[in-house]
Amino acid sequence: MLLLWLILGWRPLTAHAEEGGGGHYQPGTLASAIDMLPLVTPVTAPRASPFSVRLDSFGYDGNIAKPEQAVSVGGMLATRLDIDMKVLALNLMWNPGREFGDGWAYALGLSLPYVSLDVSANVEDDPVSGRTGFRHDSEDGIGDVLLLPVMLSTSLADDWYSEWRLGIYAPTGRYEVGRLANPGRNYWTFSPSASVVYLQPMTGQEFVVSAGIDVNTENTETHYRSGVQGHLESTLIQHVMLLGGFTGIGLTGYWYQQLSADSGDGAKFGDFKGMAAGVGPVLTYRKQFANSEIVSELKWLNEFTTRRRPEGNTFSWKLRVNF
C-alpha cells in the first residue's frame, strides 16, 4: 500500500478531490497507546480494565492558499479555503473481560463529538443562492458519531500486541447544501484498521504503528462520493518515572493518502486524489489511583506537505480514565 501511495501521479487541474477537503478520519486518532483498547497499558503489563472513558479535545487550523487549487464544499466550488475547526469528543469503551480463541480479547466503543467550525472561502456555483465571491460561515453542533462495534486485541510476543477494529461513522451531524461550515458530512464511512503496539515495562519504551482505510458512501444531498482514503501513522515515546507517575516524551507522525478517485454526479469539479503528511512532538502522563488509572496526552501535528487538501496544524489533548 505504501508503494502505491508513493507512485501516485499528479497533474495540475483546477479542481481537487475529497468533498470538503477531507474525510471523517482525523489523522493521529490511532497513533499511540492511549487510543488503544483499555486492556493495553504502557510501561506496565496489560491488565483488563472493564470500562474506559476518554475525553478528546483538538483543534485544526488550515488553509488552501493557492488560488488555482479548489475543493467541493457544500455543493460549491471553493478556492482560498480557510478552516478553523474545534472538536470535543466523549469516547466510551467497554471490555466485558472475556477471551475467546487463542487469547483474543473483545471490546466495543462509541465516540460522541461536538464540532465548532469557522470557514471562509471564495465560492462559485452556489446551488442555493447563485451568489459567487467571498463567503464566511460559522456553525457548531453535534458531529457524526463514531461507532466501534468490533475491537479485538491479542498478544503477539513478549511486549508486542496487536489491535484490530472496525469504525463506522454515522451521518448524525447537521448538513446543508450551500453552506461552508457543516458539523456533519452527510454520508457513512466504514473504517477498518490494524495496529501493532510495543510496550516495554523495564525500559519504558512505547512504539505504535497503525494503518487503516476509509470507505465512504455517497452524500445524498450533493450526489458526491469521496474516494477511498488510506492512512498510516506511528508514535515513539520514552517513559520515565517523574512527577509521581510515568511521564513520556516522543515523536508522532502520519501519512494520509486518497487511494481512489471521487465519483458520483456531484463530482463535477475533478477526480484527483488528496494527500497529507504531518509530524510533531507528543507528551504523556500516567498515574495510578487505587483501582483507577489516569492517562493524559498532549500532541501537536504540523502538516509539512499536502496536496489537494488544506494545510495546517492540529493541537490535541486527551484524558483517559480506566476503571
C-alpha positions in Angstrom: 0.0 0.0 0.0 2.8 2.4 0.8 4.4 1.8 -2.6 1.1 2.6 -4.2 0.9 5.9 -2.3 4.4 6.9 -3.4 3.9 6.3 -7.1 0.5 8.1 -7.4 0.8 10.7 -10.2 0.0 14.4 -10.1 -1.4 16.7 -12.8 -2.3 20.4 -12.3 -6.1 20.8 -12.8 -8.4 23.4 -11.4 -10.4 21.3 -9.0 -9.4 18.7 -6.5 -10.7 15.7 -4.6 -12.4 14.8 -1.4 -15.6 16.6 -0.7 -15.0 19.3 1.9 -11.2 18.9 1.5 -11.1 15.9 3.9 -12.8 12.9 5.2 -14.2 11.7 8.6 -10.9 10.4 9.8 -8.8 12.8 11.8 -5.1 12.0 11.4 -3.5 11.0 14.6 -6.5 9.3 16.1 -4.8 5.9 16.3 -1.2 7.0 16.7 -0.4 6.0 20.3 -1.4 3.5 23.1 -3.9 5.9 24.7 -6.1 5.3 21.7 -5.9 1.5 22.0 -8.2 -0.8 24.0 -8.3 -0.3 27.8 -6.5 -3.6 28.4 -3.3 -2.2 26.9 -1.4 -0.2 29.4 2.0 1.5 28.5 5.0 0.8 30.8 3.1 -1.8 32.8 1.9 -5.3 31.8 -1.5 -5.3 30.1 -4.5 -5.6 32.5 -8.2 -5.8 31.8 -10.0 -2.6 32.5 -13.7 -3.2 32.1 -14.6 0.4 31.3 -12.7 3.4 29.9 -13.8 7.0 29.5 -11.7 9.3 27.3 -12.2 13.0 26.6 -10.6 14.3 23.4 -10.2 17.9 22.6 -8.5 19.0 19.4 -8.3 22.0 17.1 -7.3 22.2 13.5 -6.3 25.5 11.7 -5.5 25.1 8.0 -6.0 26.6 4.5 -5.6 26.2 0.8 -3.6 29.3 -0.1 -3.1 28.7 -3.8 -5.9 30.3 -5.9 -5.7 27.6 -8.6 -6.5 24.8 -6.0 -10.1 24.2 -5.3 -12.4 21.7 -3.4 -16.0 20.9 -3.5 -17.7 22.2 -0.3 -21.5 22.0 0.3 -22.1 21.5 -3.4 -20.0 24.6 -4.3 -16.6 25.1 -5.8 -14.4 26.8 -3.2 -10.9 28.4 -3.5 -8.8 30.2 -0.9 -10.4 27.9 1.7 -9.6 28.7 5.3 -10.9 26.5 8.1 -10.8 26.7 11.9 -12.2 23.6 13.5 -12.5 22.6 17.2 -13.8 19.2 18.4 -14.7 18.0 21.8 -15.4 14.2 21.9 -16.5 11.9 24.6 -15.2 8.3 24.0 -16.6 5.3 25.8 -15.1 1.8 25.7 -16.3 -1.4 27.4 -14.3 -4.6 27.8 -16.5 -7.4 29.0 -13.4 -9.3 30.3 -13.9 -12.4 28.2 -11.3 -14.0 26.0 -12.0 -16.2 23.0 -9.9 -18.2 20.5 -6.2 -18.1 21.3 -6.0 -15.3 23.8 -8.2 -12.7 21.9 -10.0 -10.0 23.9 -13.0 -8.1 22.6 -14.3 -4.6 23.4 -16.7 -2.1 21.8 -16.9 1.6 21.9 -18.6 4.9 21.0 -17.4 8.4 20.2 -19.7 11.4 20.6 -18.2 14.6 19.1 -19.3 18.2 19.4 -17.9 20.3 16.5 -17.3 24.0 16.1 -16.4 25.3 12.6 -15.4 28.7 11.2 -14.8 28.6 7.4 -14.2 31.2 4.7 -13.6 30.9 1.0 -14.2 32.3 -2.4 -17.1 30.2 -3.8 -18.7 29.6 -7.2 -21.7 27.6 -8.4 -23.7 28.1 -5.2 -26.8 25.8 -5.9 -28.9 27.7 -3.4 -28.4 31.4 -3.7 -26.5 31.6 -7.0 -24.0 34.0 -5.4 -20.3 33.9 -6.0 -17.4 35.6 -4.3 -16.1 35.7 -0.7 -18.2 33.8 1.9 -17.8 33.2 5.6 -19.8 30.7 7.6 -19.7 29.6 11.3 -21.6 26.7 12.7 -21.4 24.4 15.7 -23.3 21.3 16.9 -23.2 17.5 17.3 -20.9 15.9 14.7 -21.0 12.5 13.1 -21.0 9.8 15.8 -18.3 7.1 15.6 -19.5 3.5 16.3 -16.9 0.8 17.2 -18.8 -2.5 17.3 -15.7 -4.6 16.8 -12.4 -4.1 18.7 -10.1 -7.1 19.0 -6.7 -7.3 20.7 -4.2 -10.1 21.3 -0.6 -10.6 22.4 1.9 -11.3 19.5 5.0 -11.9 21.6 6.7 -10.6 24.8 5.8 -6.9 24.9 4.2 -6.9 21.5 0.4 -6.6 21.0 -2.0 -6.1 18.1 -5.4 -4.5 17.8 -8.0 -4.8 15.0 -11.1 -2.6 14.9 -13.9 -1.5 12.7 -15.1 2.1 12.9 -18.4 3.2 11.5 -19.1 7.0 11.1 -22.8 7.7 11.1 -24.2 10.9 9.5 -25.7 12.3 12.7 -24.4 15.9 12.3 -26.2 18.7 10.6 -25.5 19.2 6.9 -26.8 21.8 4.5 -26.1 22.3 0.8 -24.8 25.8 0.0 -23.1 26.2 3.5 -19.3 26.1 4.0 -19.4 25.1 7.7 -21.2 21.8 8.3 -20.8 19.8 11.6 -21.7 16.6 9.7 -20.7 15.2 6.3 -24.0 13.6 5.4 -22.5 10.2 4.4 -21.4 7.0 6.1 -17.8 5.9 6.4 -16.6 2.4 7.2 -13.1 2.4 8.6 -11.3 -0.9 9.3 -7.8 -0.6 10.9 -5.0 -2.6 12.4 -2.3 -1.6 15.0 0.8 -3.1 16.4 1.9 -1.9 19.8 5.3 -2.4 21.6 5.3 -1.7 25.3 8.5 -2.4 27.3 7.8 -2.1 31.0 11.5 -2.3 32.1 12.9 0.4 29.7 9.7 2.4 29.4 9.6 2.4 25.6 6.4 2.6 23.6 6.1 2.2 19.9 2.8 2.1 17.9 2.2 1.8 14.2 -1.4 1.8 12.8 -2.8 1.5 9.3 -6.4 1.8 8.0 -8.7 2.7 5.1 -11.9 4.7 4.9 -14.7 3.6 2.5 -17.3 6.3 2.0 -20.9 6.2 0.9 -22.5 8.9 -1.3 -23.6 12.2 0.0 -27.3 12.0 -0.8 -27.7 15.8 -0.9 -24.8 16.6 -3.3 -24.6 13.1 -5.0 -20.8 13.2 -4.3 -18.9 10.2 -3.2 -15.4 10.7 -1.9 -12.8 8.1 -2.9 -11.3 5.5 -0.6 -8.7 7.0 1.8 -5.7 5.3 3.4 -3.7 6.4 6.5 -0.6 5.2 8.2 0.6 6.7 11.5 3.2 5.9 14.2 4.4 7.2 17.6 7.6 6.5 19.5 7.6 7.5 23.2 10.1 7.1 26.1 8.6 7.0 29.6 10.4 7.8 32.8 9.4 8.0 36.5 8.6 11.7 37.0 6.0 13.9 38.8 4.7 11.0 40.8 3.8 8.9 37.8 5.1 7.9 34.4 5.9 10.9 32.1 6.6 10.3 28.4 8.1 12.4 25.6 8.2 11.3 22.0 7.5 11.9 18.3 4.4 11.2 16.3 3.6 11.4 12.6 1.2 10.3 9.9 0.8 9.8 6.1 -2.7 10.2 4.6 -3.5 9.4 1.0 -6.6 9.1 -1.1 -6.4 5.8 -2.9 -9.3 6.1 -5.4 -11.0 8.9 -7.3 -14.1 10.7 -6.2 -17.3 9.7 -8.1 -21.0 10.5 -8.5 -23.0 13.1 -10.3 -21.8 15.8 -7.9 -18.1 15.1 -8.5 -18.1 17.6 -11.4 -15.0 19.5 -10.3 -12.4 16.8 -10.8 -11.4 13.4 -9.5 -7.8 13.7 -8.4 -6.6 12.3 -5.0 -5.6 14.3 -1.9 -2.5 13.7 0.3 -1.2 15.0 3.6 1.7 14.2 5.9 2.4 15.6 9.3 4.8 15.2 12.3 5.2 16.6 15.8 6.0 16.1 19.4 3.9 14.3 22.0 3.9 14.4 25.8 2.1 11.9 28.0 1.5 11.3 31.7 0.1 8.3 33.6 -0.7 7.7 37.2 -2.4 5.0 39.2 -5.1 5.9 41.8 -6.4 3.0 43.8 -8.4 0.9 41.3 -8.4 3.6 38.6 -5.7 4.8 36.2 -5.5 8.3 34.6 -3.7 8.8 31.3 -3.2 12.1 29.6 -1.6 13.1 26.2 -0.7 16.4 24.6 0.2 16.5 20.9 1.0 18.9 18.1 1.0 17.8 14.5 2.4 20.1 11.8 1.4 19.2 8.2 4.7 19.7 6.3 3.2 18.6 2.9 -0.3 18.4 1.5 -1.8 18.0 -1.9 -5.4 19.0 -2.8 -6.2 19.4 0.9 -5.9 22.2 3.4 -2.5 22.5 5.1 -2.2 23.5 8.7 -1.7 22.4 12.4 -3.5 20.1 14.8 -3.3 20.5 18.5 -4.9 17.8 20.7 -5.3 16.9 24.4 -6.6 13.6 25.6 -7.6 12.4 29.0 -8.5 8.8 29.7 -9.7 7.1 32.9 -9.6 3.3 33.2 -11.9 1.9 35.8 
